[in-house]
Amino acid sequence: MKDKESRTIYCPLCHRGRILDAASQTNPAHLRLFGPRQAAKAEWFAKCPKCGSQIGMIFQKERNTEQQQTGV
Ligand SMILES: [Zn+2]
């Protein structure tokens, strides 16, 4: 048995690179991932070990349920 208590968040672009690990109780809906083109929206950054893309992240607060739709 290994890492049963965590889940892995993969690169949203290539879906192969491991960006980070989250605890099993973490709600992944709070995590938003952005590609390089949307980096301006992100607060945290990681680099994909597979494709080398810069992945932006936001950890949304639970009470922040009023989502601001910025459009696509
Ligand atoms: Zn990648």
N, CA, C, O and the ligand as a Tripos MOL2 file, in Angstrom:
@<TRIPOS>MOLECULE
protein
  289   287    73     0     0
PROTEIN
NO_CHARGES

@<TRIPOS>ATOM
      1 N           0.8460   -1.1920    0.0000 N.3       1 MET1
      2 CA          0.0000    0.0000    0.0000 C.3       1 MET1
      3 C           0.8790    1.2380    0.0000 C.2       1 MET1
      4 O           1.8200    1.3510    0.7860 O.2       1 MET1
      5 N           0.5680    2.1340   -0.8650 N.am      2 LYS2
      6 CA          1.3590    3.3550   -0.9110 C.3       2 LYS2
      7 C           0.4830    4.5590   -1.2100 C.2       2 LYS2
      8 O          -0.3810    4.5250   -2.0860 O.2       2 LYS2
      9 N           0.7260    5.6060   -0.4680 N.am      3 ASP3
     10 CA          0.0630    6.8880   -0.7210 C.3       3 ASP3
     11 C          -1.4460    6.7490   -0.8620 C.2       3 ASP3
     12 O          -2.0720    7.4070   -1.6930 O.2       3 ASP3
     13 N          -2.0010    5.9070   -0.0580 N.am      4 LYS4
     14 CA         -3.4400    5.7250   -0.1240 C.3       4 LYS4
     15 C          -4.1780    6.9760    0.3490 C.2       4 LYS4
     16 O          -5.3320    7.2050   -0.0140 O.2       4 LYS4
     17 N          -3.5030    7.7740    1.1570 N.am      5 GLU5
     18 CA         -4.1610    8.9140    1.7860 C.3       5 GLU5
     19 C          -4.0390   10.1910    0.9820 C.2       5 GLU5
     20 O          -4.4480   11.2570    1.4410 O.2       5 GLU5
     21 N          -3.4960   10.0950   -0.1810 N.am      6 SER6
     22 CA         -3.3650   11.3190   -0.9610 C.3       6 SER6
     23 C          -3.7990   11.0670   -2.3910 C.2       6 SER6
     24 O          -3.8600    9.9310   -2.8610 O.2       6 SER6
     25 N          -4.0880   12.1270   -3.0420 N.am      7 ARG7
     26 CA         -4.4290   12.0340   -4.4530 C.3       7 ARG7
     27 C          -3.4700   12.9140   -5.2360 C.2       7 ARG7
     28 O          -2.9490   13.9070   -4.7300 O.2       7 ARG7
     29 N          -3.2600   12.5360   -6.4380 N.am      8 THR8
     30 CA         -2.2920   13.2480   -7.2610 C.3       8 THR8
     31 C          -3.0120   14.1590   -8.2500 C.2       8 THR8
     32 O          -3.9770   13.7640   -8.9040 O.2       8 THR8
     33 N          -2.5200   15.3700   -8.3340 N.am      9 ILE9
     34 CA         -3.0480   16.3330   -9.3010 C.3       9 ILE9
     35 C          -2.1060   16.3760  -10.4930 C.2       9 ILE9
     36 O          -0.9250   16.6970  -10.3600 O.2       9 ILE9
     37 N          -2.6340   16.0540  -11.6290 N.am     10 TYR10
     38 CA         -1.8110   15.9930  -12.8290 C.3      10 TYR10
     39 C          -1.9290   17.2710  -13.6560 C.2      10 TYR10
     40 O          -2.8740   18.0500  -13.5260 O.2      10 TYR10
     41 N          -0.9610   17.4410  -14.4810 N.am     11 CYS11
     42 CA         -0.9110   18.5830  -15.3870 C.3      11 CYS11
     43 C          -2.1890   18.6450  -16.2310 C.2      11 CYS11
     44 O          -2.5730   17.6450  -16.8360 O.2      11 CYS11
     45 N          -2.8460   19.8010  -16.2770 N.am     12 PRO12
     46 CA         -4.0800   19.9110  -17.0670 C.3      12 PRO12
     47 C          -3.8190   19.9580  -18.5700 C.2      12 PRO12
     48 O          -4.7480   19.8770  -19.3740 O.2      12 PRO12
     49 N          -2.5880   20.0860  -18.9280 N.am     13 LEU13
     50 CA         -2.2680   20.1810  -20.3590 C.3      13 LEU13
     51 C          -1.8980   18.8250  -20.9420 C.2      13 LEU13
     52 O          -2.4360   18.4260  -21.9750 O.2      13 LEU13
     53 N          -0.9930   18.1230  -20.2960 N.am     14 CYS14
     54 CA         -0.5640   16.8430  -20.8550 C.3      14 CYS14
     55 C          -1.1180   15.6620  -20.0560 C.2      14 CYS14
     56 O          -1.0680   14.5240  -20.5220 O.2      14 CYS14
     57 N          -1.6420   15.9210  -18.8660 N.am     15 HIS15
     58 CA         -2.2630   14.8960  -18.0290 C.3      15 HIS15
     59 C          -1.2880   13.7780  -17.6510 C.2      15 HIS15
     60 O          -1.7110   12.6810  -17.2850 O.2      15 HIS15
     61 N          -0.0140   14.0520  -17.7370 N.am     16 ARG16
     62 CA          0.9660   13.0330  -17.4170 C.3      16 ARG16
     63 C           1.9070   13.4720  -16.3100 C.2      16 ARG16
     64 O           2.3400   12.6660  -15.4870 O.2      16 ARG16
     65 N           2.2170   14.7510  -16.3020 N.am     17 GLY17
     66 CA          3.1370   15.2580  -15.2880 C.3      17 GLY17
     67 C           2.4360   15.4500  -13.9500 C.2      17 GLY17
     68 O           1.3040   15.9320  -13.8990 O.2      17 GLY17
     69 N           3.0990   15.0770  -12.8840 N.am     18 ARG18
     70 CA          2.5060   15.2370  -11.5620 C.3      18 ARG18
     71 C           2.8250   16.6290  -11.0350 C.2      18 ARG18
     72 O           3.9860   16.9590  -10.7960 O.2      18 ARG18
     73 N           1.7980   17.4340  -10.8580 N.am     19 ILE19
     74 CA          2.0050   18.8050  -10.4000 C.3      19 ILE19
     75 C           2.1420   18.8430   -8.8940 C.2      19 ILE19
     76 O           3.0680   19.4640   -8.3730 O.2      19 ILE19
     77 N           1.2430   18.1950   -8.1900 N.am     20 LEU20
     78 CA          1.2970   18.1840   -6.7340 C.3      20 LEU20
     79 C           0.4180   17.0710   -6.2020 C.2      20 LEU20
     80 O          -0.3430   16.4380   -6.9340 O.2      20 LEU20
     81 N           0.5490   16.8550   -4.9060 N.am     21 ASP21
     82 CA         -0.2910   15.8650   -4.2380 C.3      21 ASP21
     83 C          -1.2220   16.5800   -3.2790 C.2      21 ASP21
     84 O          -0.8630   17.6010   -2.6910 O.2      21 ASP21
     85 N          -2.4070   16.0420   -3.1280 N.am     22 ALA22
     86 CA         -3.3840   16.6150   -2.2110 C.3      22 ALA22
     87 C          -3.8140   15.5490   -1.2140 C.2      22 ALA22
     88 O          -3.8600   14.3620   -1.5360 O.2      22 ALA22
     89 N          -4.1240   15.9830   -0.0130 N.am     23 ALA23
     90 CA         -4.6440   15.0580    0.9810 C.3      23 ALA23
     91 C          -5.9970   14.5200    0.5340 C.2      23 ALA23
     92 O          -6.7340   15.1840   -0.1960 O.2      23 ALA23
     93 N          -6.3070   13.3320    0.9730 N.am     24 SER24
     94 CA         -7.5090   12.6710    0.4730 C.3      24 SER24
     95 C          -8.7760   13.4360    0.8190 C.2      24 SER24
     96 O          -9.7740   13.3610    0.1020 O.2      24 SER24
     97 N          -8.7290   14.1790    1.9340 N.am     25 GLN25
     98 CA         -9.9360   14.9180    2.3200 C.3      25 GLN25
     99 C         -10.0530   16.2530    1.6000 C.2      25 GLN25
    100 O         -11.0480   16.9640    1.7410 O.2      25 GLN25
    101 N          -9.0440   16.5790    0.8400 N.am     26 THR26
    102 CA         -9.0900   17.8400    0.1070 C.3      26 THR26
    103 C         -10.1030   17.7590   -1.0150 C.2      26 THR26
    104 O         -10.1400   16.7940   -1.7790 O.2      26 THR26
    105 N         -10.9110   18.7780   -1.0950 N.am     27 ASN27
    106 CA        -11.8780   18.8380   -2.1780 C.3      27 ASN27
    107 C         -11.1980   19.4190   -3.4090 C.2      27 ASN27
    108 O         -10.8380   20.5970   -3.4180 O.2      27 ASN27
    109 N         -11.0200   18.6220   -4.4330 N.am     28 PRO28
    110 CA        -10.3010   19.1140   -5.6110 C.3      28 PRO28
    111 C         -11.0420   20.2300   -6.3360 C.2      28 PRO28
    112 O         -10.4640   20.9190   -7.1760 O.2      28 PRO28
    113 N         -12.3030   20.4050   -6.0180 N.am     29 ALA29
    114 CA        -13.0600   21.4830   -6.6460 C.3      29 ALA29
    115 C         -12.5470   22.8490   -6.2190 C.2      29 ALA29
    116 O         -12.8100   23.8540   -6.8790 O.2      29 ALA29
    117 N         -11.8110   22.8800   -5.1090 N.am     30 HIS30
    118 CA        -11.2700   24.1560   -4.6430 C.3      30 HIS30
    119 C         -10.0030   24.5440   -5.3850 C.2      30 HIS30
    120 O          -9.5450   25.6850   -5.3260 O.2      30 HIS30
    121 N          -9.4710   23.5940   -6.0620 N.am     31 LEU31
    122 CA         -8.2340   23.8630   -6.7830 C.3      31 LEU31
    123 C          -8.5300   24.1610   -8.2410 C.2      31 LEU31
    124 O          -9.1560   23.3680   -8.9450 O.2      31 LEU31
    125 N          -8.0730   25.3020   -8.6680 N.am     32 ARG32
    126 CA         -8.2350   25.6640  -10.0700 C.3      32 ARG32
    127 C          -6.8610   25.6750  -10.7120 C.2      32 ARG32
    128 O          -5.9060   26.2350  -10.1760 O.2      32 ARG32
    129 N          -6.7880   25.0510  -11.8580 N.am     33 LEU33
    130 CA         -5.5300   25.0140  -12.5880 C.3      33 LEU33
    131 C          -5.6550   25.8160  -13.8740 C.2      33 LEU33
    132 O          -6.6930   25.8100  -14.5360 O.2      33 LEU33
    133 N          -4.5860   26.4960  -14.2050 N.am     34 PHE34
    134 CA         -4.5850   27.3020  -15.4130 C.3      34 PHE34
    135 C          -3.3560   26.9890  -16.2370 C.2      34 PHE34
    136 O          -2.2790   26.7200  -15.7050 O.2      34 PHE34
    137 N          -3.5320   27.0270  -17.5150 N.am     35 GLY35
    138 CA         -2.3960   26.8870  -18.4040 C.3      35 GLY35
    139 C          -1.6510   28.2080  -18.5210 C.2      35 GLY35
    140 O          -2.0630   29.2160  -17.9460 O.2      35 GLY35
    141 N          -0.5750   28.1990  -19.2530 N.am     36 PRO36
    142 CA          0.2550   29.4060  -19.3890 C.3      36 PRO36
    143 C          -0.5140   30.6010  -19.9370 C.2      36 PRO36
    144 O          -0.1950   31.7400  -19.5980 O.2      36 PRO36
    145 N          -1.4940   30.3720  -20.7560 N.am     37 ARG37
    146 CA         -2.2430   31.4770  -21.3510 C.3      37 ARG37
    147 C          -3.1320   32.1840  -20.3410 C.2      37 ARG37
    148 O          -3.5340   33.3280  -20.5510 O.2      37 ARG37
    149 N          -3.4360   31.5080  -19.2560 N.am     38 GLN38
    150 CA         -4.2940   32.0910  -18.2330 C.3      38 GLN38
    151 C          -3.5120   32.3940  -16.9630 C.2      38 GLN38
    152 O          -4.0850   32.4900  -15.8780 O.2      38 GLN38
    153 N          -2.2200   32.5420  -17.1030 N.am     39 ALA39
    154 CA         -1.3580   32.6960  -15.9330 C.3      39 ALA39
    155 C          -1.7150   33.9310  -15.1130 C.2      39 ALA39
    156 O          -1.4490   33.9760  -13.9120 O.2      39 ALA39
    157 N          -2.3140   34.9290  -15.7520 N.am     40 ALA40
    158 CA         -2.6400   36.1560  -15.0470 C.3      40 ALA40
    159 C          -3.6830   35.9140  -13.9570 C.2      40 ALA40
    160 O          -3.7950   36.6960  -13.0130 O.2      40 ALA40
    161 N          -4.4420   34.8310  -14.0900 N.am     41 LYS41
    162 CA         -5.4770   34.5310  -13.0990 C.3      41 LYS41
    163 C          -4.9220   33.8010  -11.8920 C.2      41 LYS41
    164 O          -5.5580   33.7590  -10.8390 O.2      41 LYS41
    165 N          -3.7650   33.2380  -12.0370 N.am     42 ALA42
    166 CA         -3.2560   32.3340  -11.0190 C.3      42 ALA42
    167 C          -2.4770   33.0640   -9.9300 C.2      42 ALA42
    168 O          -2.0020   34.1840  -10.1180 O.2      42 ALA42
    169 N          -2.3630   32.3950   -8.7930 N.am     43 GLU43
    170 CA         -1.6130   32.9400   -7.6660 C.3      43 GLU43
    171 C          -0.3870   32.0940   -7.3500 C.2      43 GLU43
    172 O           0.6090   32.5860   -6.8200 O.2      43 GLU43
    173 N          -0.4800   30.8390   -7.6770 N.am     44 TRP44
    174 CA          0.6140   29.9170   -7.4100 C.3      44 TRP44
    175 C           1.0360   29.2820   -8.7300 C.2      44 TRP44
    176 O           0.2330   29.1330   -9.6510 O.2      44 TRP44
    177 N           2.2880   28.9200   -8.8000 N.am     45 PHE45
    178 CA          2.7710   28.3440  -10.0410 C.3      45 PHE45
    179 C           3.6110   27.1030   -9.7710 C.2      45 PHE45
    180 O           4.3340   27.0000   -8.7800 O.2      45 PHE45
    181 N           3.4800   26.1860  -10.6860 N.am     46 ALA46
    182 CA          4.3180   24.9950  -10.6440 C.3      46 ALA46
    183 C           4.7030   24.6820  -12.0800 C.2      46 ALA46
    184 O           4.0760   25.1610  -13.0250 O.2      46 ALA46
    185 N           5.7170   23.8910  -12.2260 N.am     47 LYS47
    186 CA          6.1450   23.5390  -13.5670 C.3      47 LYS47
    187 C           5.9480   22.0480  -13.7760 C.2      47 LYS47
    188 O           6.3580   21.2190  -12.9630 O.2      47 LYS47
    189 N           5.3080   21.7370  -14.8880 N.am     48 CYS48
    190 CA          5.0610   20.3360  -15.1940 C.3      48 CYS48
    191 C           6.3790   19.6330  -15.5050 C.2      48 CYS48
    192 O           7.1550   20.1100  -16.3330 O.2      48 CYS48
    193 N           6.6370   18.5080  -14.8500 N.am     49 PRO49
    194 CA          7.8910   17.7930  -15.1120 C.3      49 PRO49
    195 C           7.8890   17.0660  -16.4420 C.2      49 PRO49
    196 O           8.9450   16.6440  -16.9130 O.2      49 PRO49
    197 N           6.7440   16.9120  -17.0500 N.am     50 LYS50
    198 CA          6.6540   16.1850  -18.3220 C.3      50 LYS50
    199 C           6.7260   17.1020  -19.5230 C.2      50 LYS50
    200 O           7.5870   16.9450  -20.3880 O.2      50 LYS50
    201 N           5.8090   18.0680  -19.5710 N.am     51 CYS51
    202 CA          5.7580   18.9200  -20.7490 C.3      51 CYS51
    203 C           6.4390   20.2620  -20.5170 C.2      51 CYS51
    204 O           6.6460   21.0250  -21.4600 O.2      51 CYS51
    205 N           6.7860   20.5530  -19.2690 N.am     52 GLY52
    206 CA          7.5370   21.7580  -18.9700 C.3      52 GLY52
    207 C           6.6980   23.0230  -18.9510 C.2      52 GLY52
    208 O           7.2420   24.1240  -18.8690 O.2      52 GLY52
    209 N           5.3800   22.8840  -19.0250 N.am     53 SER53
    210 CA          4.5270   24.0640  -19.0190 C.3      53 SER53
    211 C           4.4250   24.6510  -17.6190 C.2      53 SER53
    212 O           4.5070   23.9440  -16.6150 O.2      53 SER53
    213 N           4.2470   25.9490  -17.5860 N.am     54 GLN54
    214 CA          4.0140   26.6080  -16.3160 C.3      54 GLN54
    215 C           2.5250   26.5040  -15.9930 C.2      54 GLN54
    216 O           1.6740   26.9640  -16.7540 O.2      54 GLN54
    217 N           2.2360   25.9000  -14.8640 N.am     55 ILE55
    218 CA          0.8570   25.6740  -14.4640 C.3      55 ILE55
    219 C           0.5170   26.6280  -13.3350 C.2      55 ILE55
    220 O           1.1560   26.6200  -12.2830 O.2      55 ILE55
    221 N          -0.5000   27.4510  -13.5660 N.am     56 GLY56
    222 CA         -0.9440   28.3780  -12.5280 C.3      56 GLY56
    223 C          -2.0260   27.7400  -11.6880 C.2      56 GLY56
    224 O          -2.7890   26.9040  -12.1720 O.2      56 GLY56
    225 N          -2.0940   28.1390  -10.4190 N.am     57 MET57
    226 CA         -3.0700   27.5450   -9.5050 C.3      57 MET57
    227 C          -3.7170   28.6100   -8.6400 C.2      57 MET57
    228 O          -3.1150   29.6330   -8.3110 O.2      57 MET57
    229 N          -4.9620   28.3350   -8.2830 N.am     58 ILE58
    230 CA         -5.6530   29.1160   -7.2560 C.3      58 ILE58
    231 C          -6.3050   28.1210   -6.3110 C.2      58 ILE58
    232 O          -6.9210   27.1480   -6.7450 O.2      58 ILE58
    233 N          -6.1640   28.3700   -5.0310 N.am     59 PHE59
    234 CA         -6.8890   27.5760   -4.0410 C.3      59 PHE59
    235 C          -8.0620   28.4160   -3.5560 C.2      59 PHE59
    236 O          -7.8930   29.3990   -2.8350 O.2      59 PHE59
    237 N          -9.2370   28.0090   -3.9640 N.am     60 GLN60
    238 CA        -10.4120   28.7900   -3.6240 C.3      60 GLN60
    239 C         -10.8780   28.4670   -2.2180 C.2      60 GLN60
    240 O         -10.8370   27.3200   -1.7730 O.2      60 GLN60
    241 N         -11.3180   29.5030   -1.5380 N.am     61 LYS61
    242 CA        -11.8860   29.3160   -0.2050 C.3      61 LYS61
    243 C         -13.2880   28.7210   -0.3090 C.2      61 LYS61
    244 O         -14.0050   28.9300   -1.2880 O.2      61 LYS61
    245 N         -13.6500   27.9830    0.7190 N.am     62 GLU62
    246 CA        -14.9570   27.3310    0.6700 C.3      62 GLU62
    247 C         -16.0970   28.3160    0.6280 C.2      62 GLU62
    248 O         -17.0960   28.1020   -0.0590 O.2      62 GLU62
    249 N         -15.9420   29.4100    1.3750 N.am     63 ARG63
    250 CA        -17.0610   30.3450    1.4480 C.3      63 ARG63
    251 C         -17.1830   31.1770    0.1810 C.2      63 ARG63
    252 O         -18.1760   31.8720   -0.0330 O.2      63 ARG63
    253 N         -16.1980   31.0960   -0.6170 N.am     64 ASN64
    254 CA        -16.2280   31.8680   -1.8580 C.3      64 ASN64
    255 C         -17.0300   31.1150   -2.9200 C.2      64 ASN64
    256 O         -16.5030   30.6970   -3.9510 O.2      64 ASN64
    257 N         -18.3030   30.9600   -2.6330 N.am     65 THR65
    258 CA        -19.1410   30.1660   -3.5250 C.3      65 THR65
    259 C         -19.7090   31.0070   -4.6590 C.2      65 THR65
    260 O         -20.1730   30.4740   -5.6670 O.2      65 THR65
    261 N         -19.6680   32.3100   -4.4880 N.am     66 GLU66
    262 CA        -20.1510   33.1680   -5.5610 C.3      66 GLU66
    263 C         -19.0450   33.2820   -6.6040 C.2      66 GLU66
    264 O         -18.1450   34.1170   -6.5160 O.2      66 GLU66
    265 N         -19.1510   32.4430   -7.5480 N.am     67 GLN67
    266 CA        -18.0920   32.4150   -8.5470 C.3      67 GLN67
    267 C         -18.2440   33.5800   -9.5160 C.2      67 GLN67
    268 O         -19.3260   33.8790  -10.0210 O.2      67 GLN67
    269 N         -17.1390   34.2010   -9.7400 N.am     68 GLN68
    270 CA        -17.1500   35.2670  -10.7160 C.3      68 GLN68
    271 C         -16.8000   34.6790  -12.0750 C.2      68 GLN68
    272 O         -15.6660   34.2720  -12.3280 O.2      68 GLN68
    273 N         -17.7690   34.6490  -12.9090 N.am     69 GLN69
    274 CA        -17.5500   34.0960  -14.2280 C.3      69 GLN69
    275 C         -16.8350   35.1310  -15.0960 C.2      69 GLN69
    276 O         -17.3840   36.1800  -15.4330 O.2      69 GLN69
    277 N         -15.6530   34.8130  -15.4270 N.am     70 THR70
    278 CA        -14.8830   35.7530  -16.2330 C.3      70 THR70
    279 C         -15.0730   35.4950  -17.7150 C.2      70 THR70
    280 O         -14.5720   36.2440  -18.5530 O.2      70 THR70
    281 N         -15.7910   34.4430  -18.0350 N.am     71 GLY71
    282 CA        -15.9900   34.1240  -19.4320 C.3      71 GLY71
    283 C         -14.7720   33.4410  -20.0260 C.2      71 GLY71
    284 O         -13.6780   33.4550  -19.4620 O.2      71 GLY71
    285 N         -14.9950   32.8640  -21.1490 N.am     72 VAL72
    286 CA        -13.8900   32.1600  -21.7750 C.3      72 VAL72
    287 C         -13.4820   32.8490  -23.0600 C.2      72 VAL72
    288 O         -12.5570   32.3980  -23.7360 O.2      72 VAL72
    289 ZN          2.2950   18.7420  -18.5870 Zn       73 ZN73
@<TRIPOS>BOND
     1     1     2 1
     2     2     3 1
     3     3     4 2
     4     3     5 am
     5     5     6 1
     6     6     7 1
     7     7     8 2
     8     7     9 am
     9     9    10 1
    10    10    11 1
    11    11    12 2
    12    11    13 am
    13    13    14 1
    14    14    15 1
    15    15    16 2
    16    15    17 am
    17    17    18 1
    18    18    19 1
    19    19    20 2
    20    19    21 am
    21    21    22 1
    22    22    23 1
    23    23    24 2
    24    23    25 am
    25    25    26 1
    26    26    27 1
    27    27    28 2
    28    27    29 am
    29    29    30 1
    30    30    31 1
    31    31    32 2
    32    31    33 am
    33    33    34 1
    34    34    35 1
    35    35    36 2
    36    35    37 am
    37    37    38 1
    38    38    39 1
    39    39    40 2
    40    39    41 am
    41    41    42 1
    42    42    43 1
    43    43    44 2
    44    43    45 am
    45    45    46 1
    46    46    47 1
    47    47    48 2
    48    47    49 am
    49    49    50 1
    50    50    51 1
    51    51    52 2
    52    51    53 am
    53    53    54 1
    54    54    55 1
    55    55    56 2
    56    55    57 am
    57    57    58 1
    58    58    59 1
    59    59    60 2
    60    59    61 am
    61    61    62 1
    62    62    63 1
    63    63    64 2
    64    63    65 am
    65    65    66 1
    66    66    67 1
    67    67    68 2
    68    67    69 am
    69    69    70 1
    70    70    71 1
    71    71    72 2
    72    71    73 am
    73    73    74 1
    74    74    75 1
    75    75    76 2
    76    75    77 am
    77    77    78 1
    78    78    79 1
    79    79    80 2
    80    79    81 am
    81    81    82 1
    82    82    83 1
    83    83    84 2
    84    83    85 am
    85    85    86 1
    86    86    87 1
    87    87    88 2
    88    87    89 am
    89    89    90 1
    90    90    91 1
    91    91    92 2
    92    91    93 am
    93    93    94 1
    94    94    95 1
    95    95    96 2
    96    95    97 am
    97    97    98 1
    98    98    99 1
    99    99   100 2
   100    99   101 am
   101   101   102 1
   102   102   103 1
   103   103   104 2
   104   103   105 am
   105   105   106 1
   106   106   107 1
   107   107   108 2
   108   107   109 am
   109   109   110 1
   110   110   111 1
   111   111   112 2
   112   111   113 am
   113   113   114 1
   114   114   115 1
   115   115   116 2
   116   115   117 am
   117   117   118 1
   118   118   119 1
   119   119   120 2
   120   119   121 am
   121   121   122 1
   122   122   123 1
   123   123   124 2
   124   123   125 am
   125   125   126 1
   126   126   127 1
   127   127   128 2
   128   127   129 am
   129   129   130 1
   130   130   131 1
   131   131   132 2
   132   131   133 am
   133   133   134 1
   134   134   135 1
   135   135   136 2
   136   135   137 am
   137   137   138 1
   138   138   139 1
   139   139   140 2
   140   139   141 am
   141   141   142 1
   142   142   143 1
   143   143   144 2
   144   143   145 am
   145   145   146 1
   146   146   147 1
   147   147   148 2
   148   147   149 am
   149   149   150 1
   150   150   151 1
   151   151   152 2
   152   151   153 am
   153   153   154 1
   154   154   155 1
   155   155   156 2
   156   155   157 am
   157   157   158 1
   158   158   159 1
   159   159   160 2
   160   159   161 am
   161   161   162 1
   162   162   163 1
   163   163   164 2
   164   163   165 am
   165   165   166 1
   166   166   167 1
   167   167   168 2
   168   167   169 am
   169   169   170 1
   170   170   171 1
   171   171   172 2
   172   171   173 am
   173   173   174 1
   174   174   175 1
   175   175   176 2
   176   175   177 am
   177   177   178 1
   178   178   179 1
   179   179   180 2
   180   179   181 am
   181   181   182 1
   182   182   183 1
   183   183   184 2
   184   183   185 am
   185   185   186 1
   186   186   187 1
   187   187   188 2
   188   187   189 am
   189   189   190 1
   190   190   191 1
   191   191   192 2
   192   191   193 am
   193   193   194 1
   194   194   195 1
   195   195   196 2
   196   195   197 am
   197   197   198 1
   198   198   199 1
   199   199   200 2
   200   199   201 am
   201   201   202 1
   202   202   203 1
   203   203   204 2
   204   203   205 am
   205   205   206 1
   206   206   207 1
   207   207   208 2
   208   207   209 am
   209   209   210 1
   210   210   211 1
   211   211   212 2
   212   211   213 am
   213   213   214 1
   214   214   215 1
   215   215   216 2
   216   215   217 am
   217   217   218 1
   218   218   219 1
   219   219   220 2
   220   219   221 am
   221   221   222 1
   222   222   223 1
   223   223   224 2
   224   223   225 am
   225   225   226 1
   226   226   227 1
   227   227   228 2
   228   227   229 am
   229   229   230 1
   230   230   231 1
   231   231   232 2
   232   231   233 am
   233   233   234 1
   234   234   235 1
   235   235   236 2
   236   235   237 am
   237   237   238 1
   238   238   239 1
   239   239   240 2
   240   239   241 am
   241   241   242 1
   242   242   243 1
   243   243   244 2
   244   243   245 am
   245   245   246 1
   246   246   247 1
   247   247   248 2
   248   247   249 am
   249   249   250 1
   250   250   251 1
   251   251   252 2
   252   251   253 am
   253   253   254 1
   254   254   255 1
   255   255   256 2
   256   255   257 am
   257   257   258 1
   258   258   259 1
   259   259   260 2
   260   259   261 am
   261   261   262 1
   262   262   263 1
   263   263   264 2
   264   263   265 am
   265   265   266 1
   266   266   267 1
   267   267   268 2
   268   267   269 am
   269   269   270 1
   270   270   271 1
   271   271   272 2
   272   271   273 am
   273   273   274 1
   274   274   275 1
   275   275   276 2
   276   275   277 am
   277   277   278 1
   278   278   279 1
   279   279   280 2
   280   279   281 am
   281   281   282 1
   282   282   283 1
   283   283   284 2
   284   283   285 am
   285   285   286 1
   286   286   287 1
   287   287   288 2
@<TRIPOS>SUBSTRUCTURE
     1 MET1         2 RESIDUE 1 A MET
     2 LYS2         6 RESIDUE 1 A LYS
     3 ASP3        10 RESIDUE 1 A ASP
     4 LYS4        14 RESIDUE 1 A LYS
     5 GLU5        18 RESIDUE 1 A GLU
     6 SER6        22 RESIDUE 1 A SER
     7 ARG7        26 RESIDUE 1 A ARG
     8 THR8        30 RESIDUE 1 A THR
     9 ILE9        34 RESIDUE 1 A ILE
    10 TYR10       38 RESIDUE 1 A TYR
    11 CYS11       42 RESIDUE 1 A CYS
    12 PRO12       46 RESIDUE 1 A PRO
    13 LEU13       50 RESIDUE 1 A LEU
    14 CYS14       54 RESIDUE 1 A CYS
    15 HIS15       58 RESIDUE 1 A HIS
    16 ARG16       62 RESIDUE 1 A ARG
    17 GLY17       66 RESIDUE 1 A GLY
    18 ARG18       70 RESIDUE 1 A ARG
    19 ILE19       74 RESIDUE 1 A ILE
    20 LEU20       78 RESIDUE 1 A LEU
    21 ASP21       82 RESIDUE 1 A ASP
    22 ALA22       86 RESIDUE 1 A ALA
    23 ALA23       90 RESIDUE 1 A ALA
    24 SER24       94 RESIDUE 1 A SER
    25 GLN25       98 RESIDUE 1 A GLN
    26 THR26      102 RESIDUE 1 A THR
    27 ASN27      106 RESIDUE 1 A ASN
    28 PRO28      110 RESIDUE 1 A PRO
    29 ALA29      114 RESIDUE 1 A ALA
    30 HIS30      118 RESIDUE 1 A HIS
    31 LEU31      122 RESIDUE 1 A LEU
    32 ARG32      126 RESIDUE 1 A ARG
    33 LEU33      130 RESIDUE 1 A LEU
    34 PHE34      134 RESIDUE 1 A PHE
    35 GLY35      138 RESIDUE 1 A GLY
    36 PRO36      142 RESIDUE 1 A PRO
    37 ARG37      146 RESIDUE 1 A ARG
    38 GLN38      150 RESIDUE 1 A GLN
    39 ALA39      154 RESIDUE 1 A ALA
    40 ALA40      158 RESIDUE 1 A ALA
    41 LYS41      162 RESIDUE 1 A LYS
    42 ALA42      166 RESIDUE 1 A ALA
    43 GLU43      170 RESIDUE 1 A GLU
    44 TRP44      174 RESIDUE 1 A TRP
    45 PHE45      178 RESIDUE 1 A PHE
    46 ALA46      182 RESIDUE 1 A ALA
    47 LYS47      186 RESIDUE 1 A LYS
    48 CYS48      190 RESIDUE 1 A CYS
    49 PRO49      194 RESIDUE 1 A PRO
    50 LYS50      198 RESIDUE 1 A LYS
    51 CYS51      202 RESIDUE 1 A CYS
    52 GLY52      206 RESIDUE 1 A GLY
    53 SER53      210 RESIDUE 1 A SER
    54 GLN54      214 RESIDUE 1 A GLN
    55 ILE55      218 RESIDUE 1 A ILE
    56 GLY56      222 RESIDUE 1 A GLY
    57 MET57      226 RESIDUE 1 A MET
    58 ILE58      230 RESIDUE 1 A ILE
    59 PHE59      234 RESIDUE 1 A PHE
    60 GLN60      238 RESIDUE 1 A GLN
    61 LYS61      242 RESIDUE 1 A LYS
    62 GLU62      246 RESIDUE 1 A GLU
    63 ARG63      250 RESIDUE 1 A ARG
    64 ASN64      254 RESIDUE 1 A ASN
    65 THR65      258 RESIDUE 1 A THR
    66 GLU66      262 RESIDUE 1 A GLU
    67 GLN67      266 RESIDUE 1 A GLN
    68 GLN68      270 RESIDUE 1 A GLN
    69 GLN69      274 RESIDUE 1 A GLN
    70 THR70      278 RESIDUE 1 A THR
    71 GLY71      282 RESIDUE 1 A GLY
    72 VAL72      286 RESIDUE 1 A VAL
    73 ZN73       289 GROUP 0 **** ****
